[in-house]
Amino acid sequence: MPTFSAYDGTELAYHLAGAGEPLLCLPGGPMRASEYLGDLGGLAAYRRLVLLDLRGTGDSAVPADRSTYRCDRQADDVEALRAHLGLERVDLLGHSASGSLAVLYAARYPDRVRSLTLVTPVVPAVGIEPTAEDRREAMALRRTEPWYAAGVAAHEEIEAGRGSPGAWAAVTPFNYGRWDDAARAYSAASDGQINAEAAGAYAGEGAFDPAATRAALRGLDVPVLVLTGELDGFCRPARAHALAELFPDAREAVVRGASHFPWLDEPGAFARTVAAFLDPGVRSVDVGGVRLAYRTWGDRDAPPVVLLHGRCGDSRDWTEIAGELARDRWVVAPDLSGHGLSDWPGTYGLARYRDELRGFLAALGLGRVDVVAHSMGGFAAYLLAQEAPELFGRLVLEESPPLLPLDPPRPPAVREEGRLDYDWALVPAVDAELNAPDPAWWEGLARITAPTLVIAGGAGSSVAQEKFRWLAERVPGARLVTIDAGHLVHRTRPAEFLAAVREFGI
């Protein structure tokens, strides 16, 4: 367990999880030991988490001067940790009550902050706190729960100043997306993790100057993410929006089905959302209520080209190709839903991906754009090209066969072992459509007006090559090029793939 000395000599501890760029994490509570953060729902798979035990909590020492428990005074503890780690600038995450600590640190040390992530934040430091109406609004979303009526009654008792231990226990389920055994155990551990004395002093008199802090944050020129849970009563979406408006470059995210501990309630959605935000090469856009992550390369003013990955891949599949195309193009590659760092909504299909592509192009203001698509991405592209030919410039279809019924049909898929970078649910959903596709999908090929290049992978491909000849014959004016590389042409023979695409005019 590593330790360091704070500005007043107090020995503070921190814990490490994961690998990669450090993410300095401040626990809430207030004054709860950092162990409750765990690996933040798998975020440790993307970043090295540096989990600070605030003074007097967890493995950190109790300070000689108890007045240093005050939130504003702990900002210097964060600075001492940054210096101890040898970081010029930090990516900083604060949960709940540590939202105040995080923004106070950013206001005091703006040049030391690279990014700021505020998770279900409670931020009296800027004058933004939950109200009784906020909590009632959130509670109303849980009206079908068996504990709802008792919880509402207990809340009203607490609001009337008659909060008993039983009343506080009755409202606890509202803090979790599911009040199951895992949530009960998580909640039961909290009493032993909180320093009650320190919690009482955290927001003591003089800790906060909201007007001054708000003014300082308006000049904080770093990316900020304000993330809350759909069901959270401490940071309703309206409060998150008000907080985001204080920063020059803020983004908002609401994790569906989550409450105050979103990494516990919806770990995958939480980790992907935060990881996408923290990756400087990734942006996100909302398409029909689904967050799509995307990567870009090259000059934004150059002619655009969109790259679409295949099933179970993501935008990183195009890294080598994108780097070359970016010499004279603005390259955009989304993660389709259920893949990579985009949302995993749980329901999938080729028509959905077609509509998702339409929404993505609209969100980025792209029209008459060249599209290069692999396998399943090609299905989305040519289905949309049938319906909205005005959206396409040139179209490249790499190993994307016509949607004819498979004979023999694909058998039921068996899930791979271990962690996946895609939502397994999309595999059986798409397989079912490949086995019995909508006849309109192959009949509509004749309506494609975009100049089209079909790239086949030759004898090493898992797809019968005559299907690509059939496809090229039915798309008006389409050209067929075969590169003996198998199904992943752009990965296996990138130079030849690029040569074909460049010769086609992209």
Solvent accessible surface area in square Angstrom, and as a share of the most:
residue,aa,sasa,rsa
1,M,133,0.59
2,P,46,0.29
3,T,44,0.26
4,F,13,0.06
5,S,78,0.50
6,A,7,0.05
7,Y,107,0.41
8,D,66,0.34
9,G,54,0.52
10,T,13,0.07
11,E,94,0.42
12,L,1,0.01
13,A,0,0.00
14,Y,13,0.05
15,H,58,0.26
16,L,74,0.37
17,A,27,0.21
18,G,36,0.35
19,A,70,0.55
20,G,52,0.50
21,E,95,0.43
22,P,35,0.22
23,L,0,0.00
24,L,2,0.01
25,C,0,0.00
26,L,0,0.00
27,P,0,0.00
28,G,1,0.01
29,G,39,0.37
30,P,39,0.25
31,M,1,0.00
32,R,11,0.04
33,A,4,0.03
34,S,1,0.00
35,E,120,0.54
36,Y,7,0.03
37,L,1,0.01
38,G,40,0.38
39,D,67,0.35
40,L,1,0.00
41,G,20,0.19
42,G,24,0.23
43,L,0,0.00
44,A,14,0.11
45,A,64,0.50
46,Y,71,0.27
47,R,21,0.08
48,R,87,0.32
49,L,0,0.00
50,V,3,0.02
51,L,12,0.06
52,L,0,0.00
53,D,2,0.01
54,L,1,0.01
55,R,0,0.00
56,G,11,0.11
57,T,5,0.03
58,G,50,0.48
59,D,79,0.41
60,S,11,0.07
61,A,42,0.32
62,V,80,0.46
63,P,2,0.01
64,A,112,0.87
65,D,76,0.39
66,R,113,0.41
67,S,52,0.33
68,T,10,0.06
69,Y,1,0.00
70,R,45,0.16
71,C,0,0.00
72,D,20,0.11
73,R,85,0.31
74,Q,0,0.00
75,A,0,0.00
76,D,40,0.21
77,D,2,0.01
78,V,0,0.00
79,E,29,0.13
80,A,22,0.17
81,L,0,0.00
82,R,21,0.08
83,A,59,0.46
84,H,87,0.39
85,L,50,0.25
86,G,66,0.63
87,L,41,0.20
88,E,125,0.56
89,R,100,0.37
90,V,1,0.01
91,D,6,0.03
92,L,0,0.00
93,L,0,0.00
94,G,0,0.00
95,H,2,0.01
96,S,11,0.07
97,A,15,0.12
98,S,1,0.00
99,G,0,0.00
100,S,1,0.00
101,L,0,0.00
102,A,0,0.00
103,V,0,0.00
104,L,15,0.08
105,Y,0,0.00
106,A,0,0.00
107,A,24,0.19
108,R,106,0.39
109,Y,53,0.20
110,P,59,0.37
111,D,120,0.62
112,R,76,0.28
113,V,0,0.00
114,R,96,0.35
115,S,6,0.04
116,L,0,0.00
117,T,0,0.00
118,L,0,0.00
119,V,0,0.00
120,T,0,0.00
121,P,5,0.03
122,V,25,0.15
123,V,1,0.01
124,P,28,0.18
125,A,0,0.00
126,V,0,0.00
127,G,50,0.48
128,I,22,0.11
129,E,93,0.42
130,P,25,0.16
131,T,55,0.32
132,A,23,0.18
133,E,111,0.50
134,D,15,0.08
135,R,64,0.23
136,R,82,0.30
137,E,93,0.42
138,A,6,0.04
139,M,9,0.04
140,A,27,0.21
141,L,88,0.44
142,R,8,0.03
143,R,150,0.55
144,T,130,0.75
145,E,53,0.24
146,P,130,0.82
147,W,40,0.14
148,Y,52,0.20
149,A,75,0.58
150,A,63,0.49
151,G,0,0.00
152,V,42,0.24
153,A,57,0.45
154,A,9,0.07
155,H,8,0.03
156,E,67,0.30
157,E,65,0.29
158,I,30,0.15
159,E,71,0.32
160,A,56,0.43
161,G,67,0.64
162,R,147,0.54
163,G,37,0.36
164,S,52,0.33
165,P,120,0.75
166,G,51,0.49
167,A,10,0.08
168,W,146,0.51
169,A,65,0.50
170,A,30,0.24
171,V,23,0.13
172,T,26,0.15
173,P,6,0.04
174,F,20,0.08
175,N,39,0.20
176,Y,6,0.02
177,G,10,0.09
178,R,112,0.41
179,W,54,0.19
180,D,56,0.29
181,D,114,0.59
182,A,59,0.46
183,A,3,0.02
184,R,110,0.40
185,A,67,0.52
186,Y,37,0.14
187,S,22,0.15
188,A,79,0.61
189,A,46,0.35
190,S,21,0.14
191,D,124,0.64
192,G,78,0.75
193,Q,23,0.10
194,I,59,0.30
195,N,30,0.15
196,A,82,0.63
197,E,94,0.42
198,A,0,0.00
199,A,26,0.20
200,G,65,0.63
201,A,32,0.25
202,Y,8,0.03
203,A,62,0.48
204,G,24,0.23
205,E,170,0.76
206,G,54,0.52
207,A,4,0.03
208,F,45,0.19
209,D,84,0.43
210,P,50,0.31
211,A,75,0.58
212,A,55,0.43
213,T,8,0.05
214,R,72,0.26
215,A,59,0.45
216,A,46,0.36
217,L,0,0.00
218,R,139,0.51
219,G,61,0.59
220,L,3,0.01
221,D,121,0.63
222,V,7,0.04
223,P,41,0.26
224,V,0,0.00
225,L,6,0.03
226,V,0,0.00
227,L,0,0.00
228,T,0,0.00
229,G,0,0.00
230,E,65,0.29
231,L,23,0.11
232,D,0,0.00
233,G,11,0.11
234,F,66,0.28
235,C,2,0.01
236,R,16,0.06
237,P,49,0.31
238,A,72,0.56
239,R,69,0.25
240,A,3,0.02
241,H,86,0.38
242,A,38,0.29
243,L,2,0.01
244,A,5,0.04
245,E,120,0.54
246,L,11,0.06
247,F,13,0.05
248,P,75,0.47
249,D,49,0.25
250,A,32,0.25
251,R,65,0.24
252,E,85,0.38
253,A,15,0.11
254,V,69,0.39
255,V,7,0.04
256,R,122,0.45
257,G,27,0.26
258,A,0,0.00
259,S,0,0.00
260,H,11,0.05
261,F,16,0.07
262,P,0,0.00
263,W,10,0.04
264,L,47,0.24
265,D,5,0.02
266,E,53,0.24
267,P,59,0.37
268,G,29,0.28
269,A,28,0.22
270,F,0,0.00
271,A,4,0.03
272,R,21,0.08
273,T,11,0.07
274,V,0,0.00
275,A,6,0.04
276,A,2,0.02
277,F,19,0.08
278,L,13,0.07
279,D,46,0.24
280,P,137,0.86
281,G,40,0.38
282,V,3,0.02
283,R,112,0.41
284,S,52,0.34
285,V,30,0.18
286,D,96,0.50
287,V,19,0.11
288,G,84,0.80
289,G,41,0.39
290,V,12,0.07
291,R,35,0.13
292,L,1,0.01
293,A,1,0.01
294,Y,27,0.10
295,R,31,0.11
296,T,48,0.28
297,W,52,0.18
298,G,47,0.45
299,D,90,0.47
300,R,134,0.49
301,D,132,0.68
302,A,21,0.16
303,P,79,0.50
304,P,39,0.24
305,V,0,0.00
306,V,0,0.00
307,L,0,0.00
308,L,0,0.00
309,H,2,0.01
310,G,5,0.04
311,R,63,0.23
312,C,49,0.29
313,G,15,0.14
314,D,7,0.04
315,S,0,0.00
316,R,124,0.45
317,D,34,0.18
318,W,1,0.00
319,T,73,0.43
320,E,109,0.49
321,I,2,0.01
322,A,0,0.00
323,G,39,0.37
324,E,62,0.28
325,L,1,0.00
326,A,23,0.18
327,R,183,0.67
328,D,77,0.40
329,R,23,0.08
330,W,17,0.06
331,V,0,0.00
332,V,0,0.00
333,A,0,0.00
334,P,2,0.01
335,D,1,0.00
336,L,3,0.02
337,S,0,0.00
338,G,0,0.00
339,H,0,0.00
340,G,9,0.09
341,L,13,0.07
342,S,0,0.00
343,D,19,0.10
344,W,63,0.22
345,P,42,0.27
346,G,37,0.35
347,T,94,0.54
348,Y,27,0.10
349,G,7,0.07
350,L,0,0.00
351,A,34,0.26
352,R,67,0.25
353,Y,0,0.00
354,R,38,0.14
355,D,70,0.36
356,E,10,0.04
357,L,1,0.01
358,R,91,0.33
359,G,22,0.21
360,F,2,0.01
361,L,1,0.00
362,A,76,0.59
363,A,51,0.39
364,L,22,0.11
365,G,66,0.63
366,L,15,0.07
367,G,46,0.44
368,R,162,0.59
369,V,2,0.01
370,D,17,0.09
371,V,0,0.00
372,V,1,0.00
373,A,0,0.00
374,H,9,0.04
375,S,18,0.11
376,M,4,0.02
377,G,0,0.00
378,G,0,0.00
379,F,11,0.05
380,A,0,0.00
381,A,0,0.00
382,Y,1,0.00
383,L,2,0.01
384,L,0,0.00
385,A,1,0.01
386,Q,12,0.05
387,E,86,0.39
388,A,1,0.00
389,P,40,0.25
390,E,96,0.43
391,L,32,0.16
392,F,0,0.00
393,G,18,0.18
394,R,84,0.31
395,L,0,0.00
396,V,0,0.00
397,L,0,0.00
398,E,0,0.00
399,E,0,0.00
400,S,0,0.00
401,P,18,0.12
402,P,6,0.04
403,L,4,0.02
404,L,45,0.23
405,P,74,0.47
406,L,41,0.20
407,D,136,0.70
408,P,111,0.70
409,P,81,0.51
410,R,104,0.38
411,P,102,0.64
412,P,128,0.81
413,A,43,0.33
414,V,132,0.76
415,R,113,0.41
416,E,100,0.45
417,E,164,0.74
418,G,51,0.49
419,R,155,0.57
420,L,20,0.10
421,D,61,0.31
422,Y,16,0.06
423,D,25,0.13
424,W,55,0.19
425,A,41,0.32
426,L,0,0.00
427,V,10,0.06
428,P,62,0.39
429,A,32,0.25
430,V,1,0.01
431,D,12,0.06
432,A,62,0.48
433,E,45,0.20
434,L,19,0.09
435,N,38,0.20
436,A,78,0.61
437,P,10,0.06
438,D,66,0.34
439,P,67,0.42
440,A,51,0.39
441,W,27,0.09
442,W,60,0.21
443,E,112,0.50
444,G,0,0.00
445,L,1,0.00
446,A,66,0.51
447,R,131,0.48
448,I,1,0.00
449,T,97,0.56
450,A,4,0.03
451,P,66,0.42
452,T,1,0.01
453,L,1,0.00
454,V,0,0.00
455,I,0,0.00
456,A,1,0.01
457,G,0,0.00
458,G,6,0.06
459,A,101,0.78
460,G,59,0.57
461,S,16,0.10
462,S,103,0.66
463,V,27,0.15
464,A,44,0.34
465,Q,34,0.15
466,E,100,0.45
467,K,52,0.22
468,F,0,0.00
469,R,123,0.45
470,W,62,0.22
471,L,0,0.00
472,A,15,0.11
473,E,134,0.60
474,R,95,0.35
475,V,1,0.01
476,P,72,0.45
477,G,77,0.74
478,A,21,0.16
479,R,102,0.37
480,L,66,0.33
481,V,42,0.24
482,T,80,0.47
483,I,12,0.06
484,D,87,0.45
485,A,16,0.13
486,G,8,0.08
487,H,54,0.24
488,L,78,0.39
489,V,0,0.00
490,H,4,0.02
491,R,131,0.48
492,T,77,0.45
493,R,96,0.35
494,P,27,0.17
495,A,77,0.59
496,E,80,0.36
497,F,1,0.00
498,L,22,0.11
499,A,61,0.48
500,A,15,0.12
501,V,1,0.01
502,R,78,0.28
503,E,116,0.52
504,F,12,0.05
505,G,45,0.43
506,I,6,0.03
